[in-house]
Amino acid sequence: MYMVESKGGAIVCMLLSLFFLGTWPAVMTLLERRGRLPQHTYLDYTITNLLAAVIIAFTFGQIGTDHPNFLSQLSQ
């Protein structure tokens, strides 16, 4: 399992998440101006968020041998 062990790596992860969370309202406003329904945008966002979480769990969760991997932890 991949674990962030340095303060610098954790700060970079936090800044990236803040950047992506900060751009979400601007994207919503832009899409609503183009005539897209907000419900469809939220549905796309949640599906994409779920798929990204699954992909990240299966890729980063399999890195390394000294920690238990994602599949063994999921079975517990």
Residue pairs with C-beta under 8 A, 6 or more apart in sequence:
1 60
1 61
1 62
1 63
1 64
1 67
1 68
1 69
1 70
1 73
2 60
2 61
2 63
2 64
3 67
4 10
4 13
24 45
27 41
28 38
28 41
31 38
31 41
32 38
32 41
57 70
58 70
61 69
61 70
61 71
61 73
62 69
62 70
62 71
